[in-house]
Amino acid sequence: MVQTAAGTSALSKKSLWAGRILSGLVILFLLMDALMKIMKAAPAVQGTVRVGYPESVVVGIGLVLLACTILYAIPQTSVLGAILLTGYLGGAVATNVRVGNPLFSFILAPVYFGILIWLGLYLRDYRLRELVPFRSRTY
């Protein structure tokens, strides 16, 4: 991180690009998931029904995911998108807990994505770094 003339911190190029790449990969995965739900692809419908939701909600879930992902992809609304995606993924965790799915492969998968969402944003947005700084211990 470097200091700019105005005194605000700017991100290093490595950090900025790492955040962009990580966020881009997450965005691509979430867009694919949203579009599969909107198009009612068989795996998306089967997975949704298997966890106890009616087939009639698949498109709605896909539209919500699409809207949240688009908000995350736009730099001006990325923090709002990350917050909304965190809520969406929390619902996925709750659903997987409710149906008794395995911990590491199902229940924690949305948590892993949530971490990647926030890590990508943290690496590419200096304002988030200023809001949530990681400091070394100084006692």
C-alpha positions in Angstrom: 0.0 0.0 0.0 1.3 3.5 -0.9 0.4 6.9 0.3 -1.0 9.3 -2.2 -0.4 13.1 -2.2 -3.8 13.6 -0.6 -2.8 11.4 2.3 -5.2 8.6 1.5 -4.0 5.1 1.0 -4.0 3.5 -2.4 -3.8 -0.1 -3.1 -0.7 -1.8 -4.6 -1.2 -3.0 -8.2 -0.7 -6.6 -7.0 -3.4 -6.3 -4.4 -5.8 -4.6 -6.8 -5.4 -7.2 -9.5 -5.6 -10.1 -7.0 -8.9 -8.6 -5.7 -10.2 -8.1 -9.3 -9.3 -11.7 -10.3 -10.7 -13.2 -7.2 -13.9 -11.2 -7.4 -14.2 -11.9 -11.1 -14.0 -15.7 -10.5 -16.6 -15.5 -7.7 -18.9 -13.3 -10.0 -18.6 -15.8 -12.8 -19.6 -18.7 -10.6 -22.5 -16.8 -9.0 -23.7 -15.6 -12.4 -23.6 -19.2 -13.7 -25.6 -20.3 -10.7 -28.1 -17.6 -11.1 -28.6 -18.2 -14.8 -29.0 -21.9 -14.2 -31.8 -21.2 -11.7 -33.5 -18.6 -14.0 -33.4 -21.0 -17.0 -34.6 -23.8 -14.6 -31.8 -26.1 -15.6 -32.4 -29.6 -14.3 -29.5 -29.7 -11.7 -30.6 -26.3 -10.2 -34.2 -27.4 -10.0 -33.3 -30.8 -8.5 -31.0 -29.3 -6.0 -33.5 -26.8 -4.8 -36.3 -29.4 -4.5 -33.9 -31.8 -2.7 -33.4 -29.3 0.1 -37.2 -28.8 0.5 -38.1 -25.8 -1.6 -40.9 -26.0 -4.2 -39.9 -25.9 -7.8 -41.9 -22.7 -8.2 -39.3 -20.6 -6.2 -36.3 -21.5 -8.3 -36.6 -18.6 -10.7 -37.2 -16.1 -7.9 -34.1 -17.4 -6.1 -32.1 -17.0 -9.3 -33.3 -13.5 -9.8 -32.4 -12.5 -6.3 -28.9 -14.0 -6.7 -28.5 -12.3 -10.1 -29.4 -8.9 -8.7 -27.1 -9.2 -5.7 -24.2 -10.4 -7.9 -24.7 -7.5 -10.3 -24.6 -5.1 -7.4 -21.4 -6.7 -6.2 -19.8 -6.5 -9.7 -20.4 -2.7 -10.0 -17.6 -0.9 -8.1 -20.0 1.9 -6.7 -22.4 -0.7 -5.2 -19.9 -3.6 -4.5 -20.2 -3.2 -0.7 -24.0 -3.4 -0.8 -23.8 -6.4 -3.1 -21.3 -8.1 -0.7 -23.7 -7.5 2.2 -26.7 -8.8 0.3 -24.7 -11.9 -1.0 -23.7 -12.6 2.6 -27.4 -12.7 3.6 -28.2 -14.9 0.6 -25.3 -17.3 1.5 -26.5 -17.3 5.1 -29.8 -18.6 3.9 -28.0 -21.4 2.1 -26.1 -22.3 5.2 -29.4 -22.4 7.2 -31.0 -24.5 4.5 -28.1 -27.0 4.5 -28.2 -27.2 8.3 -32.0 -27.8 8.3 -31.8 -30.7 5.9 -28.8 -32.3 7.7 -26.3 -32.0 4.8 -22.6 -32.8 5.6 -20.6 -30.0 7.3 -17.5 -29.4 5.1 -19.0 -30.2 1.6 -22.4 -28.5 1.9 -22.9 -26.5 5.1 -19.6 -24.6 4.9 -19.5 -24.2 1.1 -21.5 -20.9 1.2 -19.2 -19.7 4.0 -16.2 -20.3 1.8 -17.9 -18.3 -0.9 -18.7 -15.5 1.5 -15.0 -15.4 2.5 -14.0 -15.2 -1.1 -16.5 -12.4 -1.8 -15.2 -10.3 1.1 -11.5 -11.1 0.5 -11.8 -10.0 -3.2 -13.5 -6.8 -2.2 -11.0 -6.2 0.6 -8.1 -6.6 -1.8 -9.6 -4.2 -4.4 -11.2 -1.5 -2.3 -9.0 0.7 -0.1 -12.1 2.2 1.7 -12.9 -1.2 3.1 -9.3 -1.6 4.3 -9.6 1.7 6.1 -12.9 0.6 7.6 -11.6 -2.8 8.7 -7.8 -2.6 9.1 -5.7 -5.6 10.1 -3.2 -4.2 12.5 -0.1 -5.8 14.0 -0.2 -6.3 17.7 1.3 -3.5 19.6 1.0 -3.7 23.4 
